[in-house]
Amino acid sequence: MIKNILKTAIRHIFKYFGYSFLNIIGLTLGITSSLFLIIYVADELSYDNYHEKADRIYRVSSTITEPDDQFTWIVAQIPFGPQVAQDYPEVESFVRFINMPRQLYEYEDNEYNEDNFYYADSTLFSIFNYNVIEGDAIAAVSEPNKIALTEKVALKYFGNINAIGKTLTAGANSYEVVAIIENIPSNSHFRFDAIAARNNLPQQLGSWGNFGVFTYLLLPDNIDIKTFEAKLEEMYDNYMKSIFGAMNITIKYSLEPLKDIHLYSINAGEPEPTGSITYVYIFGIVAFFLVLIAAMNYMNLATARSAKRAKEVGLRKVAGTSRGPLLFQFLAESVFLTLVSLLFSIVLVIILLHQFNIVAGKSFDLSILISPIFLAALFSIVLIIGILGGCYPAFYLSRFNPSAVLKGEVTQGASGSSFRKVLVVIQFSISVIMIICTLVVYNQLNFLKTMDQGFDQENVISLRLDGEMINKYPVLKTSLLNHPGIKYVSSTSTPIGEGSGKLVFNVETNQGMMEKGVNFSVVDHDFIDALGIKISEGRNFRQDMRSDTLQAVIVNETFVKRMGWSKALGKKIQLGQNAGALNARVVGVMTDYHQTGMYNETESLLLAYRINNNIVYIKINDNETDKTLSHIETKWNEVFPDKPFEYTFLEERFNNQFEADEKRGVIFTLFTILAIIIACLGLFGLVSYMVEQRTKEIGVRKTFGANELSILELIIKYFLKLALIAIIIALPIAYYFMSRWLENYVYRTKISIYLLFIAALSTVLISIITISFKAYQAANLNPAESVKMRS
């Protein structure tokens, strides 16, 4: 029986190859799209799950509250880890990651600047699970002057030779390579390239007043985190009140579950780009809708062929076949078509996986095809499309009355017609919603990129100096400024757009001198001019006034508002008590610029003046860029002959903050286009069904004088009503959800009427284009043939 059913299904596919082909295309597009989205969502949900103790690991964040400000850092103080383990028995263990200073590491002729090397406590490998390929990783985090490298770093320095026992040199320090670790998985919220022991650093390092260390705690199962966080408040009185109490500054710790960090963290300073639980929900829903739309297409295209198959059903029933075997036959055809489409989809996933990795910023390999989530997705798709999607056509086709069929009395049926209309309305409602979402996403990204950032990043080259190189900065600057293609050379302590330091300054207020936590950056006298920052009041730092290094600061307008100053110039700002202390007055007020990037509010900012800093910005002319870069490299090699020349464009670096949203936007756009294509196939199916059912009517109309234009108008009007209903349903839904989505941004665009109009117009045009082909065929039917075909 199964063999006969399979033969019949294959025969039917080839007999009506055109419609079978449309079915397979629609199903393949829907399944392929949903599979890519499912593996993307599964990867986003898998972050840090590979750690065996992931459910018990928490990262410590610090919320600092001042009388007029509050902010959260994803770090703690260096003493926090050992102290919390000593004071609270709930803490089973802790580990801290301390960033090693950027240095040039060397082995023979191979030398590279490294930014992602860390010191860690000896407990690292008892808390986290990293795959050690060879060597003794415990020694790397327990003994000084030893280091563990990841595979990619070992290959970079040592090639294919055994790295164990070799030595990496960084200035006056040397590290023996004692272990090679598998590259940290891409689904990690924190990744490092090498790890060395905390005890390479002095034992007494840092105080309760200094933040900057990633700290993780290992806690027992089923611990009440809120209760434990409340207990941690005792630490403020015990260790920090003597430092911060007089300033009315409080510190409160919060514990972030390891597995939540990637999708839920909204704090600045994350070591890796974060995901978004909102997008996980969105992509998950889109994946389901794509499968749903594909199933709807099958229903429409199957019922569109009802008249062709009615006689087959009638003959089978006359021959004694009951409804049950007919149901099974049609379901088998549905499952068979789904399996064929599934096979094509898997082939497409294999072919397009590399391109998808590029678009999504992922690193999937073919092993994903045998992962439990992928196999579960395949089973679910067969269930939804093959069985559930095939149920309606099977019940619909198998219900035909044999006597009515053989007499040619099969009618459309009001309920069936209404159901198919509902399917098309749902399909196009989903498409309209996705079109609006896509437009809003790109509008928001464009808004962030094009809004006034308060500085000019165009044609600015960024270099970085380390250690003793900073002392030679004046030599480099002088040699570069001799070139006509270079306008400015400036330096700062903090890359623009990437945050700033924070210290407690003594600031003059209306209530006298008060201690305030202040965001600050150190710059030279050319920084403001080089970056095109505007001075709204007062003056810039002056090179001929060396006293500015200790006696002058510049603040932004937000700083002035925060302090409640009616007149900012001349206000006192102090830091420190020693001979090099800052005892300054405000000499200038600058307009706000986004030192912390576009995803955060503009913060109050203070600029202090120093001649030599480690970040160099070079403003160049926009003509002959290559020649100017070549000159910069030549001068670099003259001043730093042993240091590799590495540069970035400030514009590219600043725009990196948008990379994650851009990738998600591209993904959403691609699958929106696919959803529209699949929906159009469904609409085409319903047009085909209508034309097939109304062929005789069209013939009669033409016999009585109706022209082609009136027939076209008749068909197009009918389906435009469905498109308009879909638009009416979709607009408020999309507006509501995208308004909520925009609330995640500090700076956000508005959903304009114009944008909604574009989405609606696009839907109407797409509908007309889809309908027109079949409508044109119907309008040009020979009326005599039309009547004959239906008689």
ZAMARGU-4260 file (C-alpha; in steps of 0.2 Angstrom, whole numbers, plus 5000, padded with zeros to 4 digits):
<rodrens>
0) 5000/5000/5000 | 5014/5012/5005 | 5023/5008/4988 | 5007/5012/4979 | 5004/5028/4988
5) 5022/5034/4985 | 5020/5030/4966 | 5004/5040/4965 | 5012/5054/4974 | 5027/5054/4962
10) 5016/5052/4947 | 5005/5067/4953 | 5021/5078/4955 | 5027/5075/4937 | 5009/5076/4930
15) 5007/5094/4937 | 5025/5098/4937 | 5022/5117/4936 | 5012/5118/4952 | 5023/5105/4960
20) 5038/5116/4956 | 5030/5131/4964 | 5026/5121/4979 | 5043/5115/4981 | 5051/5132/4978
25) 5039/5140/4991 | 5043/5126/5004 | 5061/5126/5000 | 5063/5145/5003 | 5053/5144/5019
30) 5062/5129/5026 | 5079/5135/5022 | 5076/5152/5029 | 5068/5145/5045 | 5083/5133/5047
35) 5096/5147/5046 | 5086/5158/5059 | 5084/5143/5070 | 5103/5139/5071 | 5106/5158/5073
40) 5093/5159/5088 | 5100/5142/5095 | 5118/5149/5095 | 5112/5165/5103 | 5104/5155/5117
45) 5119/5144/5119 | 5132/5157/5125 | 5143/5151/5139 | 5132/5135/5141 | 5148/5124/5138
50) 5154/5128/5155 | 5149/5113/5166 | 5146/5125/5181 | 5138/5139/5170 | 5122/5139/5181
55) 5132/5143/5196 | 5143/5156/5189 | 5139/5175/5192 | 5148/5190/5186 | 5150/5205/5199
60) 5144/5222/5193 | 5145/5238/5203 | 5132/5251/5204 | 5139/5268/5210 | 5127/5281/5216
65) 5132/5299/5218 | 5120/5313/5224 | 5118/5319/5206 | 5123/5303/5196 | 5121/5284/5195
70) 5130/5272/5184 | 5134/5253/5183 | 5151/5246/5179 | 5153/5227/5174 | 5169/5226/5185
75) 5173/5226/5204 | 5188/5231/5214 | 5204/5220/5215 | 5202/5216/5233 | 5183/5211/5231
80) 5186/5193/5225 | 5197/5187/5239 | 5187/5197/5252 | 5170/5191/5247 | 5176/5173/5248
85) 5183/5175/5265 | 5168/5184/5272 | 5154/5174/5265 | 5154/5155/5265 | 5141/5155/5251
90) 5155/5159/5239 | 5163/5143/5234 | 5177/5151/5223 | 5181/5167/5213 | 5191/5171/5199
95) 5197/5188/5192 | 5203/5193/5175 | 5215/5208/5175 | 5220/5215/5157 | 5238/5214/5154
100) 5244/5231/5147 | 5245/5232/5128 | 5263/5227/5123 | 5274/5221/5109 | 5277/5202/5111
105) 5292/5194/5102 | 5298/5177/5098 | 5313/5177/5086 | 5307/5187/5070 | 5289/5186/5075
110) 5282/5201/5084 | 5264/5207/5087 | 5255/5220/5098 | 5243/5211/5109 | 5228/5218/5117
115) 5219/5203/5123 | 5231/5195/5136 | 5225/5193/5154 | 5231/5189/5171 | 5219/5177/5181
120) 5218/5168/5198 | 5224/5150/5200 | 5205/5145/5202 | 5202/5149/5183 | 5201/5131/5177
125) 5191/5125/5192 | 5177/5137/5188 | 5177/5138/5169 | 5179/5124/5156 | 5192/5128/5143
130) 5199/5114/5133 | 5218/5112/5136 | 5226/5104/5121 | 5243/5101/5128 | 5254/5106/5143
135) 5250/5112/5161 | 5237/5126/5161 | 5236/5125/5180 | 5254/5131/5180 | 5251/5145/5169
140) 5239/5153/5182 | 5248/5147/5197 | 5266/5152/5194 | 5274/5168/5188 | 5283/5170/5171
145) 5273/5157/5163 | 5259/5158/5151 | 5245/5148/5142 | 5241/5153/5124 | 5226/5149/5113
150) 5229/5139/5097 | 5228/5154/5085 | 5241/5164/5095 | 5253/5149/5096 | 5252/5147/5078
155) 5255/5165/5075 | 5271/5165/5084 | 5278/5148/5083 | 5270/5141/5067 | 5268/5122/5067
160) 5283/5119/5079 | 5279/5113/5097 | 5277/5129/5107 | 5278/5121/5124 | 5294/5127/5133
165) 5297/5142/5121 | 5298/5160/5128 | 5288/5175/5123 | 5297/5192/5127 | 5287/5208/5131
170) 5300/5222/5135 | 5309/5217/5151 | 5297/5202/5155 | 5298/5185/5148 | 5285/5171/5149
175) 5287/5153/5146 | 5274/5144/5136 | 5267/5130/5147 | 5250/5126/5139 | 5240/5128/5123
180) 5222/5130/5125 | 5209/5128/5111 | 5203/5144/5104 | 5189/5151/5116 | 5172/5146/5108
185) 5164/5160/5098 | 5148/5158/5109 | 5157/5166/5124 | 5153/5183/5131 | 5172/5185/5136
190) 5187/5179/5126 | 5205/5180/5129 | 5220/5175/5118 | 5232/5171/5132 | 5232/5169/5151
195) 5245/5171/5164 | 5245/5170/5183 | 5239/5185/5194 | 5254/5183/5205 | 5265/5190/5191
200) 5258/5206/5199 | 5263/5214/5216 | 5253/5206/5230 | 5247/5223/5236 | 5239/5230/5220
205) 5223/5241/5219 | 5212/5247/5233 | 5193/5248/5237 | 5193/5264/5228 | 5199/5258/5211
210) 5188/5248/5199 | 5192/5238/5183 | 5193/5220/5186 | 5181/5207/5179 | 5176/5196/5194
215) 5166/5180/5194 | 5159/5170/5209 | 5155/5152/5210 | 5140/5150/5221 | 5130/5135/5227
220) 5115/5128/5218 | 5098/5136/5222 | 5105/5150/5231 | 5093/5165/5233 | 5103/5178/5223
225) 5093/5193/5229 | 5095/5188/5247 | 5114/5186/5244 | 5115/5203/5235 | 5107/5211/5250
230) 5120/5203/5261 | 5134/5210/5251 | 5128/5228/5255 | 5137/5225/5272 | 5154/5226/5262
235) 5151/5245/5259 | 5151/5249/5278 | 5166/5237/5281 | 5178/5242/5267 | 5172/5257/5257
240) 5163/5269/5268 | 5179/5277/5274 | 5183/5281/5256 | 5166/5286/5249 | 5155/5290/5264
245) 5161/5308/5265 | 5157/5311/5247 | 5139/5303/5249 | 5144/5290/5236 | 5137/5272/5239
250) 5142/5256/5230 | 5130/5242/5227 | 5135/5225/5220 | 5124/5215/5208 | 5127/5197/5202
255) 5123/5193/5183 | 5120/5175/5179 | 5134/5170/5167 | 5121/5163/5154 | 5112/5179/5154
260) 5126/5191/5150 | 5126/5190/5131 | 5108/5193/5129 | 5103/5203/5143 | 5117/5215/5147
265) 5114/5233/5143 | 5130/5240/5151 | 5144/5249/5142 | 5161/5241/5142 | 5157/5223/5137
270) 5172/5214/5131 | 5163/5206/5117 | 5148/5212/5106 | 5132/5207/5115 | 5116/5200/5108
275) 5098/5205/5111 | 5085/5194/5119 | 5073/5205/5109 | 5080/5199/5092 | 5080/5181/5098
280) 5061/5183/5101 | 5059/5192/5084 | 5070/5179/5074 | 5061/5165/5083 | 5044/5172/5078
285) 5050/5175/5060 | 5057/5157/5058 | 5040/5151/5064 | 5031/5163/5052 | 5041/5157/5037
290) 5037/5139/5040 | 5019/5144/5043 | 5018/5154/5027 | 5026/5140/5017 | 5012/5128/5025
295) 4999/5141/5020 | 5006/5141/5002 | 5004/5122/5001 | 4986/5124/5006 | 4982/5137/4993
300) 4992/5129/4979 | 4984/5112/4983 | 4966/5118/4984 | 4969/5128/4968 | 4971/5112/4959
305) 4955/5105/4967 | 4945/5105/4951 | 4959/5095/4942 | 4959/5082/4955 | 4940/5082/4958
310) 4937/5069/4945 | 4951/5058/4952 | 4943/5058/4969 | 4926/5054/4961 | 4933/5039/4951
315) 4942/5032/4967 | 4926/5034/4977 | 4915/5025/4964 | 4929/5011/4963 | 4926/5009/4982
320) 4939/5019/4990 | 4934/5026/5007 | 4938/5043/5013 | 4952/5036/5025 | 4964/5030/5011
325) 4961/5046/5002 | 4966/5056/5017 | 4981/5046/5019 | 4985/5048/5000 | 4984/5067/5001
330) 4994/5068/5017 | 5007/5056/5010 | 5009/5068/4995 | 5011/5083/5007 | 5024/5074/5017
335) 5033/5068/5002 | 5034/5086/4995 | 5040/5092/5011 | 5054/5079/5012 | 5059/5083/4994
340) 5059/5102/4999 | 5068/5098/5015 | 5082/5089/5005 | 5084/5104/4994 | 5084/5115/5009
345) 5098/5105/5018 | 5108/5106/5002 | 5106/5125/5001 | 5111/5127/5020 | 5127/5118/5016
350) 5130/5129/5001 | 5126/5145/5009 | 5132/5142/5027 | 5148/5151/5024 | 5139/5167/5016
355) 5127/5166/5031 | 5142/5166/5043 | 5149/5182/5035 | 5132/5191/5036 | 5128/5185/5053
360) 5145/5187/5061 | 5145/5168/5066 | 5156/5154/5063 | 5145/5139/5061 | 5152/5123/5052
365) 5144/5108/5045 | 5143/5099/5061 | 5128/5110/5065 | 5118/5098/5053 | 5119/5084/5066
370) 5116/5095/5081 | 5101/5091/5092 | 5093/5108/5088 | 5095/5106/5069 | 5087/5088/5069
375) 5073/5094/5081 | 5070/5108/5068 | 5069/5096/5054 | 5056/5085/5063 | 5046/5100/5068
380) 5046/5106/5050 | 5039/5090/5043 | 5026/5090/5057 | 5020/5108/5053 | 5021/5108/5034
385) 5020/5090/5030 | 5006/5085/5041 | 4997/5100/5049 | 4999/5110/5032 | 4993/5095/5022
390) 4978/5091/5033 | 4967/5105/5026 | 4970/5100/5007 | 4968/5082/5012 | 4951/5084/5021
395) 4945/5097/5007 | 4949/5085/4992 | 4943/5069/5000 | 4926/5076/5005 | 4920/5078/4987
400) 4904/5069/4983 | 4907/5057/4968 | 4891/5059/4959 | 4892/5078/4960 | 4910/5077/4954
405) 4906/5066/4939 | 4892/5077/4934 | 4904/5092/4934 | 4895/5100/4949 | 4910/5104/4960
410) 4908/5121/4967 | 4920/5132/4977 | 4911/5132/4993 | 4910/5148/5004 | 4919/5141/5019
415) 4934/5135/5009 | 4935/5152/4999 | 4934/5162/5016 | 4948/5151/5023 | 4959/5153/5008
420) 4957/5172/5009 | 4961/5172/5028 | 4977/5163/5023 | 4982/5176/5011 | 4978/5190/5023
425) 4988/5182/5036 | 5003/5180/5024 | 5002/5198/5019 | 4999/5205/5036 | 5016/5196/5041
430) 5024/5203/5026 | 5019/5221/5029 | 5024/5219/5048 | 5041/5213/5042 | 5043/5227/5029
435) 5039/5240/5042 | 5051/5232/5055 | 5065/5232/5042 | 5062/5250/5037 | 5062/5255/5056
440) 5078/5246/5059 | 5087/5254/5045 | 5080/5271/5049 | 5086/5269/5067 | 5103/5264/5062
445) 5104/5278/5049 | 5098/5290/5063 | 5112/5285/5075 | 5125/5286/5061 | 5120/5303/5054
450) 5115/5312/5070 | 5128/5325/5076 | 5141/5316/5086 | 5149/5333/5091 | 5165/5329/5082
455) 5172/5327/5065 | 5178/5309/5062 | 5181/5310/5043 | 5199/5308/5037 | 5206/5305/5055
460) 5219/5291/5057 | 5222/5283/5073 | 5239/5276/5080 | 5243/5269/5097 | 5259/5271/5107
465) 5265/5259/5121 | 5277/5262/5135 | 5292/5271/5131 | 5285/5276/5114 | 5275/5289/5122
470) 5291/5299/5126 | 5295/5300/5107 | 5278/5307/5102 | 5284/5325/5100 | 5297/5319/5088
475) 5284/5309/5078 | 5272/5324/5078 | 5285/5337/5072 | 5290/5325/5058 | 5272/5322/5052
480) 5267/5340/5052 | 5280/5344/5039 | 5269/5335/5026 | 5256/5346/5017 | 5243/5332/5017
485) 5242/5332/5036 | 5232/5346/5045 | 5233/5341/5063 | 5242/5328/5074 | 5235/5326/5092
490) 5235/5314/5106 | 5223/5308/5120 | 5223/5295/5134 | 5206/5288/5129 | 5199/5283/5111
495) 5185/5294/5106 | 5168/5285/5106 | 5174/5271/5118 | 5171/5278/5135 | 5182/5288/5147
500) 5190/5286/5164 | 5182/5292/5180 | 5190/5299/5196 | 5184/5309/5211 | 5188/5327/5209
505) 5186/5342/5221 | 5174/5353/5211 | 5168/5371/5216 | 5149/5372/5217 | 5136/5384/5224
510) 5138/5375/5241 | 5157/5376/5240 | 5170/5363/5236 | 5163/5346/5234 | 5170/5329/5229
515) 5162/5323/5213 | 5164/5308/5202 | 5169/5315/5185 | 5172/5307/5168 | 5188/5313/5161
520) 5200/5312/5147 | 5218/5318/5145 | 5221/5327/5128 | 5234/5339/5121 | 5232/5356/5114
525) 5227/5351/5096 | 5214/5338/5101 | 5199/5350/5100 | 5204/5357/5083 | 5209/5340/5076
530) 5192/5333/5080 | 5182/5348/5075 | 5175/5350/5093 | 5167/5367/5096 | 5172/5379/5110
535) 5156/5388/5116 | 5164/5398/5129 | 5181/5403/5134 | 5197/5396/5126 | 5206/5380/5121
540) 5222/5373/5129 | 5237/5383/5123 | 5254/5376/5119 | 5263/5392/5124 | 5255/5391/5142
545) 5263/5375/5150 | 5254/5380/5166 | 5238/5373/5158 | 5244/5356/5162 | 5241/5358/5180
550) 5230/5374/5180 | 5217/5373/5166 | 5203/5361/5162 | 5189/5361/5149 | 5172/5354/5153
555) 5157/5350/5142 | 5140/5358/5142 | 5133/5343/5151 | 5146/5345/5165 | 5140/5363/5167
560) 5122/5358/5169 | 5126/5345/5181 | 5136/5357/5192 | 5122/5370/5191 | 5134/5383/5186
565) 5127/5399/5179 | 5145/5404/5174 | 5158/5391/5171 | 5174/5400/5167 | 5185/5402/5182
570) 5177/5388/5193 | 5190/5378/5203 | 5193/5359/5200 | 5206/5350/5210 | 5213/5332/5210
575) 5227/5326/5222 | 5238/5333/5235 | 5256/5330/5229 | 5267/5341/5219 | 5260/5335/5202
580) 5242/5338/5208 | 5229/5347/5198 | 5224/5363/5205 | 5215/5371/5190 | 5201/5382/5184
585) 5189/5380/5170 | 5196/5389/5155 | 5184/5383/5142 | 5167/5375/5139 | 5165/5364/5124
590) 5149/5358/5116 | 5144/5340/5120 | 5152/5326/5110 | 5149/5307/5111 | 5164/5301/5120
595) 5155/5285/5126 | 5147/5281/5109 | 5129/5283/5102 | 5121/5270/5113 | 5123/5280/5129
600) 5118/5297/5135 | 5131/5311/5134 | 5140/5311/5150 | 5147/5325/5159 | 5166/5326/5154
605) 5181/5335/5159 | 5197/5337/5148 | 5214/5339/5156 | 5230/5344/5147 | 5245/5334/5144
610) 5257/5335/5130 | 5261/5316/5127 | 5247/5303/5127 | 5246/5285/5120 | 5232/5288/5107
615) 5237/5298/5092 | 5224/5306/5080 | 5230/5312/5063 | 5219/5323/5053 | 5223/5322/5034
620) 5217/5330/5018 | 5205/5320/5008 | 5215/5320/4993 | 5230/5308/4990 | 5226/5298/5005
625) 5238/5284/5000 | 5253/5295/4998 | 5249/5303/5015 | 5248/5286/5023 | 5264/5281/5015
630) 5272/5296/5022 | 5265/5293/5040 | 5272/5275/5039 | 5289/5281/5033 | 5290/5293/5048
635) 5284/5280/5060 | 5298/5268/5055 | 5311/5282/5057 | 5305/5286/5075 | 5300/5268/5080
640) 5311/5256/5069 | 5307/5241/5079 | 5288/5243/5081 | 5276/5238/5068 | 5265/5251/5059
645) 5247/5248/5063 | 5233/5261/5060 | 5214/5262/5059 | 5202/5276/5052 | 5193/5284/5067
650) 5177/5283/5056 | 5178/5264/5055 | 5182/5261/5073 | 5168/5273/5079 | 5156/5264/5067
655) 5161/5247/5075 | 5148/5250/5088 | 5134/5248/5075 | 5141/5232/5069 | 5130/5220/5079
660) 5114/5230/5074 | 5119/5231/5056 | 5122/5212/5055 | 5105/5209/5063 | 5097/5222/5051
665) 5104/5213/5036 | 5098/5196/5042 | 5081/5203/5045 | 5080/5211/5028 | 5085/5195/5019
670) 5072/5185/5027 | 5059/5199/5025 | 5062/5198/5006 | 5061/5179/5007 | 5044/5180/5017
675) 5037/5192/5004 | 5042/5180/4990 | 5034/5165/4998 | 5019/5176/5002 | 5018/5180/4983
680) 5018/5162/4979 | 5003/5160/4990 | 4994/5174/4982 | 4998/5167/4965 | 4990/5151/4971
685) 4974/5159/4976 | 4974/5169/4959 | 4976/5153/4950 | 4962/5145/4960 | 4950/5160/4957
690) 4954/5160/4938 | 4951/5141/4937 | 4934/5143/4946 | 4928/5158/4936 | 4934/5153/4919
695) 4917/5151/4913 | 4911/5167/4921 | 4925/5176/4912 | 4921/5168/4896 | 4902/5174/4897
700) 4908/5191/4902 | 4919/5193/4887 | 4905/5186/4876 | 4893/5200/4882 | 4906/5213/4877
705) 4918/5214/4892 | 4935/5219/4887 | 4952/5214/4894 | 4954/5229/4905 | 4938/5226/4914
710) 4943/5208/4917 | 4959/5213/4924 | 4951/5226/4935 | 4939/5213/4941 | 4952/5201/4947
715) 4964/5214/4953 | 4951/5223/4963 | 4946/5207/4971 | 4964/5203/4978 | 4968/5221/4982
720) 4954/5221/4995 | 4964/5206/5003 | 4980/5216/5003 | 4971/5232/5010 | 4964/5221/5024
725) 4981/5214/5028 | 4988/5232/5028 | 4975/5238/5040 | 4978/5223/5052 | 4997/5225/5050
730) 5000/5244/5053 | 4995/5245/5071 | 5003/5229/5076 | 5020/5234/5068 | 5019/5252/5075
735) 5016/5245/5093 | 5030/5233/5093 | 5043/5244/5084 | 5038/5258/5096 | 5043/5247/5110
740) 5059/5241/5102 | 5064/5259/5099 | 5063/5262/5118 | 5079/5252/5120 | 5089/5266/5112
745) 5094/5282/5121 | 5093/5292/5104 | 5079/5286/5093 | 5070/5290/5077 | 5051/5291/5076
750) 5040/5280/5065 | 5034/5292/5053 | 5018/5291/5042 | 5029/5292/5027 | 5037/5276/5032
755) 5021/5267/5035 | 5015/5274/5018 | 5030/5266/5010 | 5027/5249/5018 | 5008/5250/5012
760) 5012/5256/4995 | 5026/5242/4993 | 5013/5229/4998 | 5000/5235/4985 | 5013/5236/4971
765) 5020/5218/4976 | 5002/5212/4976 | 4998/5220/4959 | 5013/5213/4951 | 5010/5195/4958
770) 4992/5196/4952 | 4994/5203/4935 | 5002/5188/4926 | 4988/5176/4930 | 4975/5190/4928
775) 4982/5194/4911 | 4981/5176/4906 | 4963/5176/4911 | 4958/5192/4902 | 4965/5185/4886
780) 4956/5168/4886 | 4946/5164/4871 | 4928/5165/4877 | 4922/5150/4866 | 4936/5140/4874
785) 4932/5147/4891 | 4914/5141/4890 | 4920/5124/4883 | 4932/5121/4896 | 4919/5123/4910
790) 4905/5114/4901
</rodrens>
